[in-house]
Amino acid sequence: MLISVINPNTTSSMTGKIGRCARSVAGAGTTIEALTPTMGPASIESHYDEALAVPGLLTEIAAGERRGVDGYVVACFGDPGLDAAREIARGPVIGIAEAAMRTAMLLGRSFGVVTTLGRTRGRAWELVHRYGAAAACRTVRASEIPVLDLELPGSAARDAIAQECKRAVAEDDVDVIVLGCAGMADLCRELSDLVGVPVVDGVAAATTMVEGLVRLGLTTSHRSEYAPPPPKRYRGLLRDFQIAPA
């Protein structure tokens, strides 16, 4: 089985971290390829960043389809391009926010999200409602750590995230913590030991979900909304994204 774990930003060091996390939970016989798009933002911290990350993500999905990839993980907590990716992929495509939230609801009656910048909280809440998790999610807390600072050596970022995790448990009474950025993947076990509740990393959760769906022989339904997009002409910089007739 071949699973592509795609980091929609273009920071290769973060992709390496994401890949190590995914491989640590993959089962025997599963190959994980961690991919960095050749175009897009260095980090995703705004709606603008998210929109411009999608073409690079879809390029990697299309390339994976030509190589026979079995399933995909979208490794950004905003789940950018998830619907579009499901339209063009034969195998399952899972975003890390959806995977983390659904996993958290299996582990406790409530959860809280600890993310990076405060400006991303609105997108996190939007996804909470989209995924039917509003009754379980009690808080979305921001550590005010820029995404790329997660790549810097030292403990400042870790300590800021840990403090918000502790506050979520003590002040918001959550049973489970969801980490709101793929760049936090390496902190999961340390934070769980520190705060005393399960801490869910979406990269690991999404990887095992994709793996399980492939083993079950299940994929996205292409009956209606996720049917392949209708062929049409694309112009300018997007001309290479044109869908050819079947």
FENVEN-V881135 format. One record per backbone hydrogen bond with DSSP energy under -0.5 kcal/mol. CO is the residue of the C=O (numbers start at 1). NH is the residue of the N-H. If there is no record, write none. Layout:
CO_NH / CO_NH
This chain:
1_3 / 1_31 / 2_70 / 2_71 / 3_5 / 3_33 / 4_6 / 4_73 / 5_7 / 5_35 / 6_8 / 6_75 / 7_37 / 10_12 / 11_14 / 11_15 / 12_16 / 13_17 / 14_18 / 15_19 / 16_20 / 17_21 / 18_22 / 19_23 / 20_24 / 21_25 / 22_25 / 22_26 / 27_30 / 29_31 / 31_3 / 31_33 / 32_34 / 33_5 / 33_35 / 35_7 / 41_10 / 43_45 / 46_50 / 47_51 / 48_52 / 49_53 / 50_53 / 50_54 / 51_54 / 53_57 / 54_58 / 55_59 / 56_60 / 57_61 / 58_62 / 59_63 / 60_64 / 61_65 / 62_66 / 63_67 / 64_68 / 64_69 / 71_4 / 72_94 / 73_6 / 73_75 / 74_76 / 74_96 / 76_79 / 76_97 / 79_82 / 81_85 / 82_86 / 83_87 / 84_88 / 85_89 / 92_72 / 94_74 / 95_99 / 96_100 / 97_101 / 98_102 / 99_103 / 100_104 / 101_105 / 102_106 / 103_106 / 103_107 / 104_107 / 104_108 / 110_175 / 110_176 / 111_138 / 111_139 / 112_178 / 113_115 / 113_141 / 114_180 / 115_143 / 116_143 / 116_144 / 116_145 / 117_120 / 118_121 / 120_124 / 121_125 / 122_126 / 123_127 / 124_128 / 125_129 / 126_130 / 127_131 / 128_133 / 129_132 / 133_136 / 133_137 / 136_111 / 136_138 / 139_113 / 141_115 / 144_146 / 146_149 / 146_150 / 147_150 / 148_151 / 149_152 / 155_159 / 156_160 / 157_161 / 158_162 / 159_163 / 160_164 / 161_165 / 162_166 / 163_167 / 164_168 / 165_169 / 166_170 / 167_171 / 167_172 / 168_172 / 168_174 / 169_173 / 175_198 / 176_112 / 177_200 / 178_114 / 179_202 / 181_184 / 182_185 / 184_187 / 185_188 / 187_191 / 188_192 / 189_193 / 190_194 / 191_195 / 192_196 / 198_177 / 199_201 / 200_179 / 200_202 / 201_205 / 202_206 / 203_207 / 204_208 / 205_209 / 206_210 / 207_211 / 208_212 / 209_213 / 210_214 / 211_215 / 212_216 / 213_218 / 214_217 / 224_227 / 232_243 / 235_238 / 236_239 / 238_241 / 239_242 / 242_244 / 243_232
